[in-house]
Amino acid sequence: MMIQEIAPNLFQLEIPLPDNPLKAVNSYVIKAPERNMIIDTGLNREECLGAMHAGLRKLNINLEKTDFFITHLHADHMGLVAHLVTDISIVYFNQPDADFISNVGRWKDMCDFARKNGFPENELGKAIEKHPGYRHRAPGQLKFHILRDGDILSIGEYFLKCVETPGHTKGHMCLYEPNKKILFSGDHLLYGITPNISLWSDGDNPLREYLASLDKIYEFDISLVLPGHRSVFRNHRKRILELKSHHQARIDEIISILEKGGMDAYQVASRMSWDMTCDSWDLFPAAQKWFATGEAVAHLKYLEEKGVLQREVKGQKIFYARK
């Protein structure tokens, strides 16, 4: 368990994510005389719970005097919170992600969408079974206190402004401390790795939203970014330009792939370049094929809306082609 003091009464806990390429999630603890705040938590796993309790003991945190802010719905950020809340804890969250969680049929809906985009039936069950968001999600129904863009949380000497940054999820929310120029970025801005931007439903355009959210944060006066994974960093504007360049390269790659003719998203994903140790797409774990296909769909949708690609439904499958 690694604990780092970032600033007075602000600590970073590195919560391990076993068997996960992300390796760990950063949980941030703000100590305050009235109520403490924990920002993001970890997966619903014994290893995460043990590390969290060990860290909180070292920091002398009383959970009876602690509230929670969850940046977004993914299980590595909110899966553990149900094991930490008390009867008087407040869990701060956003409305779009809360609405998604309340849909009990969401995994079936995503599977139906995956089939339409070419995901093979024989791999679909394995992809969901191994998906960390499915295996290690928060148990039961949590009660949320919903926050919106511009809302303020005052925790001790920290004055935290809510900033809606949709893209990585529909409701992803950062916290900005304007006096200390600190951004708790969740998975909106990461250093060394790129946030997964996936699409698993009709009607949304997460890449368009993500790029707009990057532009929104670019204007902020930020000295230190505290991300959901990997190291804290400075110079958020440089990182934003790198992330935008990454997605432009993805767009260019997909356009090049579709020069060969129309394909479904799974076929496109199988031809894209991925930062994986596997020698070929066939050797990718099913769960990683799921993430890759979701990212391919997000970029295809973006290009369709831009008028670069056309979408065609043949039978039960969706295909994309150059215009």
HUUR-V382307 format. One record per backbone hydrogen bond with DSSP energy under -0.5 kcal/mol. CO is the residue of the C=O (numbers start at 1). NH is the residue of the N-H. If there is no record, write none. Layout:
CO | NH
CO | NH
//
This chain:
1 | 3
2 | 14
4 | 6
4 | 12
7 | 10
9 | 31
10 | 6
10 | 7
11 | 13
11 | 29
12 | 4
13 | 15
13 | 27
14 | 2
14 | 16
15 | 25
17 | 20
20 | 23
22 | 24
23 | 17
25 | 15
25 | 27
27 | 13
28 | 39
29 | 11
29 | 31
30 | 37
36 | 67
37 | 30
38 | 40
38 | 69
39 | 28
42 | 80
43 | 45
45 | 49
46 | 50
47 | 51
48 | 52
49 | 53
50 | 54
51 | 55
52 | 56
53 | 57
54 | 58
55 | 59
56 | 61
57 | 60
60 | 62
61 | 63
62 | 65
63 | 66
65 | 36
67 | 38
68 | 92
69 | 40
69 | 71
71 | 173
74 | 77
74 | 78
75 | 79
77 | 41
78 | 81
80 | 83
81 | 84
81 | 85
86 | 89
90 | 68
90 | 92
91 | 145
92 | 70
93 | 147
94 | 98
95 | 99
96 | 100
97 | 101
98 | 102
99 | 103
100 | 103
102 | 104
103 | 106
105 | 109
106 | 110
107 | 111
108 | 112
109 | 113
110 | 114
111 | 115
112 | 116
113 | 117
114 | 119
115 | 118
116 | 318
117 | 266
120 | 123
120 | 124
121 | 125
123 | 127
124 | 128
125 | 129
126 | 130
127 | 131
128 | 131
131 | 134
131 | 135
132 | 136
134 | 137
136 | 44
140 | 142
142 | 144
144 | 146
145 | 93
147 | 95
148 | 151
151 | 162
153 | 155
153 | 160
154 | 156
155 | 158
158 | 155
158 | 160
159 | 161
159 | 178
160 | 153
161 | 176
162 | 150
163 | 174
169 | 167
169 | 172
172 | 165
174 | 163
175 | 184
176 | 161
176 | 178
177 | 181
177 | 182
181 | 223
181 | 224
182 | 177
183 | 185
183 | 226
184 | 175
185 | 188
185 | 189
186 | 228
196 | 198
201 | 204
205 | 209
206 | 210
207 | 211
208 | 212
209 | 213
210 | 214
211 | 215
212 | 216
213 | 217
214 | 218
215 | 219
216 | 219
217 | 220
220 | 222
224 | 183
224 | 226
225 | 227
225 | 233
226 | 185
226 | 186
228 | 26
229 | 191
233 | 225
235 | 239
236 | 240
237 | 241
238 | 242
239 | 243
240 | 244
241 | 245
242 | 246
243 | 247
244 | 248
245 | 249
246 | 250
247 | 251
248 | 252
249 | 253
250 | 254
251 | 255
252 | 256
253 | 257
254 | 258
256 | 259
257 | 260
258 | 261
258 | 322
263 | 320
264 | 268
265 | 269
266 | 270
267 | 271
268 | 271
268 | 272
269 | 272
274 | 276
280 | 283
281 | 284
285 | 288
285 | 289
286 | 290
287 | 291
288 | 292
289 | 293
290 | 294
291 | 295
292 | 296
293 | 297
294 | 199
294 | 298
295 | 299
296 | 300
297 | 301
298 | 302
299 | 303
300 | 304
301 | 305
302 | 306
303 | 308
303 | 309
304 | 307
308 | 323
310 | 321
312 | 314
312 | 319
313 | 315
314 | 317
317 | 314
319 | 312
320 | 263
321 | 310
//
